[in-house]
Structure formats: C-alpha cells, structure tokens
C-alpha cells in the first residue's frame, strides 16, 4: 500500500466509492437542512435563559427559606428595596435621552440651515 491512507481499501469498485461519496453528500445536505430548520432567535434564547435563571433563583430561595411563600417574601423585600433606585435610574435615563434628542435636533437644524 504505497501512497495510501491507513485503513483505506484500494480494492473497492469505483461504483462503491462514488456511492459512498453520494451518501456522504446527502447526509451533509440533510444536516444543513435540519440545522436551517431549527434556527434559534438570539433574543428568544436570551429570554429563555433569563427566565430559567430566575426560576433557579426562586428555587434556591425556596430551599433556603423553607417554602415558596418565604422565597416570595424575600423577593418582595428585595424589589421594594430596589424600586426607588430603579425609578431614579429610569428618570435619569429619560432626562438624558431627552437632552440627547434636543442636542441632535439642534445639530441637525444647524447643519441644514
């Protein structure tokens, strides 16, 4: 077997080699088709992961507190504590967005006129 690969059979008929190549090509084409049919949307996968993470956190809190009621109370306390900070951050973001919009409009009117 000079020049051949290890395990390669050279005594096969040419039809067998062509049949194997056709079979391999069909297999790869099927894999590509199936992969294209199962495309996942990145936002959907991100949301699924986020919901799963929230579920795990709730289960851990339920295990620590001994019940889902205790876990719910713990989450409510955390949300009550975070609410003022979140509303302040939202207000600040709104003000910054309004200022940026006004600046962009002023710049556009200066460039146009």
C-alpha positions in Angstrom: 0.0 0.0 0.0 2.4 2.7 -1.1 0.8 6.2 -1.0 -2.5 5.1 0.5 -4.0 6.0 3.8 -4.1 3.7 6.7 -7.3 1.7 6.7 -8.1 2.8 3.1 -9.2 0.0 0.9 -7.9 0.2 -2.7 -9.7 -3.0 -3.9 -13.2 -1.4 -3.8 -15.0 -0.9 -7.1 -15.3 2.7 -8.4 -19.1 2.5 -8.1 -18.7 1.8 -4.3 -16.5 4.8 -3.9 -19.0 7.0 -5.8 -21.9 5.6 -3.8 -20.1 6.4 -0.6 -19.4 10.0 -1.8 -23.0 10.4 -2.8 -24.2 9.0 0.5 -21.9 11.4 2.4 -23.1 14.4 0.4 -26.7 13.5 1.0 -26.0 13.1 4.7 -24.3 16.5 4.9 -27.1 18.1 2.9 -29.6 16.7 5.4 -27.7 18.0 8.3 -27.6 21.5 6.8 -31.3 21.4 6.1 -32.1 20.3 9.6 -29.9 22.9 11.1 -31.5 25.6 9.0 -35.0 24.4 10.1 -34.0 24.7 13.7 -32.6 28.1 13.7 -33.0 29.9 17.0 -33.5 33.6 17.5 -30.9 35.1 19.8 -33.4 37.3 21.7 -35.7 34.3 22.3 -32.8 32.2 23.6 -31.6 35.1 25.8 -35.1 35.5 27.3 -35.4 31.7 27.8 -32.0 31.7 29.6 -33.1 34.7 31.8 -36.4 33.0 32.8 -34.6 29.8 33.6 -32.1 31.8 35.8 -35.0 33.5 37.6 -36.6 30.1 38.1 -33.4 28.7 39.6 -33.1 31.7 41.9 -36.6 31.2 43.1 -36.0 27.5 43.8 -32.8 28.3 45.7 -34.6 30.9 47.8 -37.4 28.5 48.4 -34.9 25.9 49.6 -33.2 28.4 51.9 -36.4 29.9 53.3 -38.1 26.5 53.6 -41.1 27.4 51.4 -42.1 29.3 48.3 -44.0 31.8 50.5 -40.8 32.7 52.3 -39.0 32.9 48.9 -41.7 35.2 47.6 -41.4 37.4 50.7 -37.7 37.6 50.3 -38.0 38.6 46.6 -40.6 41.2 47.5 -38.3 42.7 50.1 -35.5 42.9 47.5 -37.8 44.5 44.9 -39.2 47.0 47.5 -35.6 48.0 48.3 -34.6 48.3 44.6 -37.7 50.2 43.5 -36.5 53.7 44.4 -33.1 53.2 42.8 -34.7 51.8 39.6 -37.2 54.6 39.3 -34.4 57.2 39.8 -32.3 55.5 37.2 -35.3 55.4 34.8 -35.9 59.1 35.4 -32.2 60.0 34.8 -32.1 57.9 31.6 -35.3 59.7 30.4 -33.7 63.1 31.0 -30.5 62.1 29.3 -32.5 60.8 26.3 -34.5 64.0 26.1 -31.2 66.1 26.3 -29.6 63.9 23.6 -32.6 64.3 21.3 -32.7 68.0 21.7 -28.9 68.2 21.0 -29.3 66.1 17.9 -32.2 68.2 16.6 -30.2 71.4 17.2 -27.2 70.0 15.4 -29.4 68.8 12.5 -31.1 72.2 12.2 -27.6 74.0 12.3 -26.3 71.7 9.6 -29.4 72.1 7.4 -29.7 75.9 7.8 
